[in-house]
Amino acid sequence: MTWQYTLTKQEYQRVVKREMKGFSEKQSFRGSSSFFYGFLIYLILLLSLFLHAILSIQRGEFSFLPFLERLLFLIGSFAVLYYLIMRQNPLSLLKKASDRSLFFCSLRAENGWFYFLRSFSNGEYYFFQKPLREITRIHIQNQGILIEFSGDLRFFLPQAAFFTHSVLESSRFFQKECLDAHSFSEIPRPLDAPFSDMLRITEAPLHSCAFQIPQADRAGLYLECQKDVRRHRFYYLEENNLFLILLCLLFCLAAHLTGWSVLFFAGILLFLAVFVLYPFVLLPRSLKKQGEHFSLLSSPCKITLYSQFLTISTPDSILLRPYVQFADLYQTRNCYYLAVKKPVLVHIIPKKAFSDVQEEARFTDCLQTGIISEKFFSE
């Protein structure tokens, strides 16, 4: 049985959030939004506005016009932030329709194997396959199906996938296929081409490197790259981060125009919470708590360079990204990382992946040449 569907960028982001959330039906208020601290600041501002108005009335100094200006500013900025969280980034409305990515997805379960193919209108390509016997849970959630594999790997089939088969029929089919897979004495050989539109790379590779990040190093390297990426301009030009910076500046401008100094402190607090508190305090604490259970970057990995794109391969998957999607290749103390521009992501390459300095130089020079040339021709 095969499922095929198309997702917009916003729909795809909701699918990813569902996969990250997993099987948790309830979520704490603090974790329900990455902008929790922003809402807290708004609540404090609103209370302080009415408290200031009450004190002014008691002293006989109340002025209705400044009070109304501040109240309308709070309501308007709250509405903008709510729109950002619940629908999409307002800055994305400035894009042309042709710039908005579409995600074409195909999924298939057959003869003991699970296959997933996702191709992007911007040239990105992702293929994944895994034995069905490694599925640990199948659950219907919000008119979709959430599938979890061993190692906390999850796939969510949204409502768009069920125009030929219902959610209930699909769920029963997956359960039957999983039971059949466990009855096999050995895992059958996977199909060479489970989808008709699978990618075929015909050109010879230029360079490659293979590695597996040791378990003890994973959280440290990830944190090292997350801190370093904030030193570069492209991180702050990303849509969500740029919008938050503009929101902070709006607070400061409103403080200057209205004379309400608490707005200035609100802008500073919002900036510190998003760009300082989270990356340098909350994220390190979170990674420290996860410790050995930090599963990111756990699979053996091979990065292969071609003339216009690279592939990142694991035993179960292959990801193709054109060079034009990368901001650049950056170096930290213990690794290199490839930074994807939109959304901001990093692909980590530990320096231990190279046997000597010459191999490291050849690989990084070839990679940077591909990124720079694609930037030149795309501009």
N, C-alpha and C positions, 0 to 999 in steps of 0.2 A: 504494500500500500504506500502511496506517495502523496505528500502534501506540498502544494506550491502556493506562494502568496507574495505580495509586494507590500513593503512598509515605507512610509515617509520617515524623515529624520526624527520627528517628534514621536511617532509610533514606535520606532526602533529604540529610542531612549527609554520609553516606558517598558519595553520588553526587557532591556538590560537591567533596569531598576528592579523589575519583578524577579529576575534571576539572582540578583545580588541579595534581595530580601529573603529569598528562599521560602521555607514553609511556615515562617512566622506569621500567624494570622493577626496578631496584635502587635502594635508598635508603640513605644513610649512617646509622650509628647515631645520630649527632648530629641528623640531620634527621628521624629516624623518629618523633619525638614532640616536641610543644611543651613537654613537661615533662622534657626531658633533664636540665636542671640540678637538678630535683627528685630524679631517680633518682641523680644523682651525689652529692647531699647525703646521701641515704639510705645509699649505699654507704660514704661516709666515716664516717657515724654508726655503722654496723654494725661497721666495722673498729675504730673508736675504742672501742666498747663491749667487744669481745673483748680488745683490747689492754689496756684498763683492768682487765679481769677477770684477765688473766694477771699483770699487775704486782701486783695486790692479793693474788693467791695466793702470789706470791714473797715478799711482805712479811708474809704471814700475816694480812692484814686483809680477806680476801674474805668477803662476805656474800651468800648465795644469793638472798634475797628481793628486795633492790633490783635485783640483776642480772636476775632474772626479770621484774620490773615493767618495766624499761627495754626488755628484749628483746620482751616482749609488746606494748608500746606501738609499737615500730618495726614489728613484723610487722603489727599491726592497721592502723596508718596507711598502710603500704605497700599493704595489701590494698584499702583504701578508694580510694587514688589509682589503683591499677590498675583498679578497677571504673569509676572516673570516665573513664579514658582508653579502655578497651576496650568499654564498654557505653554508659553514659549518665551524666549528672550525677545523683548521689544526691538533690540538692535538687529535681530535676524529679519525683521520686516523690511529693512533697508536693502536686503539682497534681491537680486533678480531671481525670478522663478527658475531659470536654467541653472543657477548655482546651488540649488537645494538638492541634496543627495536623495536617491531612491535606493532601497535595499530589496533585492530580488532573492527570495529564499526558497529552497527546496529541501524536503526532509523525506527520508525513506527508511523503513524497517523491514528487513527481509533476511531469512536464512541465518538467524543468529547475530545479525549486525545492524547497527544504527548508523545511518549516513546523514550528514547535514552539509548543505552547500549554501553559501551566501555570497552574492556578488553585488558590487556597488556601481552606481552610475559614474563615480569618479575614478574607476579603474581598479579599486581594491577587490580582493578575492580571498575567500576563506573556505576551506574544506575540512571537515572533521568526520572521523569514523571511529567507532568503538564497539566492542562486543556487547550485545544486549544483556548478557548475564552480569555485567557490571552495573546495571541499573539497580539502585537501592530503593527507589520510591517513585511512584507515579500518582499524581494528585491533581484533581480538577480545582482550579482557582480562577475566580472572576471570568467565567466563560472561556477559559483556556486550560491548557494542560502543562503542568510543571513536572519535568523529568529530572531526577537527580541521579548522578553516577557516583561511584566511590571516589573519594578525594574531593567532595564538595563541589563537583562540576555540575552545573545545571543548565537546562534548556527549557525555555518557555515557548509554547505554541500559542500565539494570540488568536483572537476570534477570527481574524482574516484568513487563517489557515483552514477553516472548517466550512468551506462553501460546497464541497462535494461529500464530505463525511462529517457527521455530527460529532460534538465533543464526546458524548457518551460512547458512540461507536468507536471512535479513535482510541479512547481510554481502554475499552475492552480489548481492542486489537493489540495494543501495546502489552497489556497484561498477559494475553495468550502467547504472544511472541516471546516474552521473557520466560514464561514457564517452559515453552518448547526449547529455548536456548539452554536452560539448565538441564534439560534431559539429554543433550548431546554429550557423547563420550569425550569429544574434543571439539574445539572451536573450528568451524568451517573456514575455508579460505575466503577473504572478503572479495567482493566484485572489483574488477579493475576499473570499470567505468559505470558506477551506479546511476549517474545522470548523463543525459545526452549532451548537455552543454558544459561538460567539465573542461577545465583549462588544460591545454597541451603546450608546454614550454619547449620550443624547438631549438632555440639558440644555446650555445655552449656557455657555461658559467665563467665569470672572470676570476672570482676569488670566493673563498668560503672559510668559515671557522665553526667549530663545534665545541660545545661546552655543556656542563651541568653545574649550576651554582650550588655549592655545598649548603646543607640545611642551616648550618650555624651562621652563614654569611648572608642569607636571603634578606632578612629584615633590615640589616645594616646597610646593604647596598641600595635597597629600595629607598630607605630614608635619606641616604647620601645623595641620591639623584633628585628626590623630591625637594630637598633643601637647595640644591644647586640650580634647579630649573627656575627658581624664583629670582635668580640673579640676571635673567635674560629678558629682553624686551618682549619677545613673542608671547611669553606667559601672560603679561599684563594687557596685551592686545587681543587676547582671546575673548569672545563675546561676553561670557558670564562675568569674567574678572573685570573687563573694561566697564561693564554696566555697574558693578559694585563700586568701582573707583569713581565713576561719574555721580553715583548716588551719594558718596561721601563728600564730593565737592559741592553737590547741591545743598547738603546740610550746611556746609561752611558758608556758602553764598547766602542762604536764607538767614543764617545767623547775622551776617553782615548787614543785610537789608532790613531785617526786623528788629535787630538789637537784642535778640533773644539768645544769650550766650549758651544756653543749654543745648541748642541745636549744633553748635560748634563741637561741643564735647561728645554729642551723639555721633557725629561724623567720624571723629577720632576713634571712638570706641568701636564702631562698626569696622573701620579699617584695621584696627589692631586685632579684633576678633577673627577676621577672615584671613588676613595676610601675615599675622604674627602668632597669635595664640594657637590657631589650629596647626600650622606646619611645624612650629618649634616647641610646642608644649603638648597638645592633645595627641597629635600623630605619633610622636616618639613613645608616649605612655601607652597608646593603643598597641603599637608593635611590640613593646616590651611585655605587655600582658599576653599577647598571642604566643610569643616565644617560639618554641619548636613547632608549634602548630601553624606557623605562618606558611601558607600553601602556595603563595604567589611565586612564580619562577621555579617551580619544583621539577619540571620535566627536563630531560635532556633536550638540547636545542641546537639547531644548525642554521646559521645565517649564510645565504648564498647570494652573491652579487651578480647582477646581469647589467646590460647596457642602460636600461631605462627603469629598472625596478629591482627589488630584492625580495627574497622569500625567507620566511622564518618557519622552520619545520620542527615538529616534535614527532614522537612515535605515532601520535594519533591525528595530527593535523598539519595543514600547511596554510600559511598566510602570505599573500602577495601584496606588497605596497609599492606604488610608483614613487620614485624619488621626489616628485614634486610635492608630495604630502608632508615631507619632513622639513622642519625648521633648520636643523643642522645636526652635526655630530659634535657632542661635547665630551670633555674629559674631566673626570674627578680623580681623587687620589687613588682609588682602587678599581675604577672601571671607566668605560665609555658608555654613553647612552645616546640613543637616537630619539630625538624629540619630534613627535607628531604635532602639527600645528593646530588642527581643529578636528576633534577636541584635543586638548593638551594631554598626550600620553607619552610614556617613555618605554623604549626597548633597551634593556640593560645588557651590556657585553662586558663581562669581567676581564680584567687584564690577564688573568691566569689562563684565559682561553688561547693565548698565543705562546708558542714554544720559545720564541726568541724575539728580539727587538726588530729584526729585519722583517719577519713575518707580520708583526704588528703594524709596522710602517707601511708595508705593501697593501695590507687590507684597509687600513684607515685612509690612506691616500686615494685608493680606488673608490672608496665609499664617498669621500668628500668631493671627488671629481664628479661623480654621478649626481650628487645633490646640487652642486653649484651649476652644472651644465643644464639641468632641468629647470632650475630657477631662472637661468638666463633666457632659455627658449620659451618659458611660459609667461614671462613678463612682457 
